[in-house]
C-alpha cells in the first residue's frame, strides 16, 4: 500500500475539483461545496493525476487509501465515507479509455468489497467501454460529464 502525504491545497490543485465533485454527486454524497472557480479539466498524468484525485476526495471528507501499483487489483484509490465504499480507477490517457479499465475497476470493487466503482478519465471513453459500464454499473467520469458542472 502506497502512502500519500498530506499537502496544502494549492491553486493548481483546484483544477482537479470537477471529476471528484461529480463523483461525489453521482454517489449522493453531501459535503463541502467546491467553488465554481475550481471547476476545470484534469491536467496531470499517471501518478500525479492519481494524487490530485486523492487530495480532492480527502478535501470532500472521504477517507481515501491509495492502493499500490503492483497487485492493486485494478483500482488506484479506495474511498470510504460513511457506508459508501468506492473503488476508483484514475486514467489520464491521451486517448479515450477502453474496456480494460471498466473491467478492472468492476473486479476491484468486488475484491475491496466496495459498493460503487468509477473510472475518471479526462479524454473520455470508447463506445465499448460505455456499453460495458452501463451493464456493470461502473460510473464513467469524462469530458461530457464535466461540462455540466
N, C-alpha and C positions, 0 to 999 in steps of 0.2 A: 504494500500500500504506500503510495506516494503521500507525502505531507506537504501541503502548500501553506507557506506562512501568510499571516495576515498582512495586509498593506492598507495604507490610506487610499481613499477614493480620489483619484486624480481626474482632472477634466478629460483626459484622453480615455479613461475608463468609462466615462459616461456614454460613449458611442456604442457600448455593448448592452445598453439597457433594453433595447427593443425586443430581442429574442427572449430574454428572460422574463420581461414583463408580460409578453404574450404567453409564454409557458405558464406563468402563474395564473393568468386569466383563464386559459383553457382548463386548467386543473381546479378552477374555482377557489383559488387562494386569495384571501384578502390580506392586505398588509400595507406597508408604506407605499405611497404612490411615487412613481418615478416622474420627475418633472418633464414637461413636454419638450424642453430643450435637450433632454437626454436621448430622445429617440434618434435612431440612426441605424446604419447598417454596420455589421461587424467587419473589422478590417484585419484582424490578426490571422496568423496561420498556425496550424498544429498546436503545440503545447501552449503557445501564447493565447490562442483562441480559447482553449480549454480553461486556462487560468482566468480569463476575463469572464467567462460564463460562470465559473466557480465563485468569483467575487460578487457577481451580481446576484446570484442565488443567496449568498450569505447576507448581502445587504437587504434582501427581501425577507429575511428572517428564517431562511431554510438552514437546516443542519446539513452540511454537504461533506461527502467523503470522496476524495479523488482516488480512483482505482488505478493500480499500477499498469504500466504499459504491457508487459508480457503477462499472459494469464488473466487479462481483465474481463474475459468472457463477453466481449462485445459492448462494453459500456465504459465511458470516460468518467462519469460522475454518478453518484447515487445521492439523491437529495431526499431529505426527510423533513416533514413539517406536520406535526400532529399525527394523524393516522395515515397521511399520504406518504408513500414512498415511490419515488420516480427514478427509473433508470434513464440516463441521458447520454446520447452519443453526440459529440461535437465534431462536425466535419467542415473544415474551411477549405474545401476543394475549389479549384479554379473553374471546374465544370459542374453540371448538375450531379447530385449524388444518386447512385443506383440502388438496386435491391439489397445488396450486401449489408449496408448499414441498417436497413429496416429489419432484415433477418437477424442480425447480430444483437440489436437492442431489444428485439422481441424475446430472444432466447435469454439475454441478460436479465430482463425483467423477471423471468421465472427463476433464474439462478439466484438473484438477490432478493427474491420474494417481494418484488415491487408490485404496486397496484396500478402503475402507469408507466408509460415509456414515451420518449420523444427523441427526435433527431433534429438538431439545429444545424442548418446549412445555409450560408449566405447566398449561394448561387443556385438554389432550388434543387429540384428532384426530377428524375426521369419519370416518364409516364408509367413505366413498370413499377417503380418504387411507390408512386402514388396509389396505384391499384392495390399493391400488396399492403400498404399502410391502411387502406380502407377496410380490408378484410381482417387485419390483425389488431386494429385499434391503436396502432402507433401514431403519435402526433408528429406531423412534419411541419417544421417552422422554417420558412424561407421568405424570399422577397415579396411574394404575393401576400403573405400573412402580415409581414411587417409594414406594408404600405398603408394598412388601415389604422395604424396607431396614431 
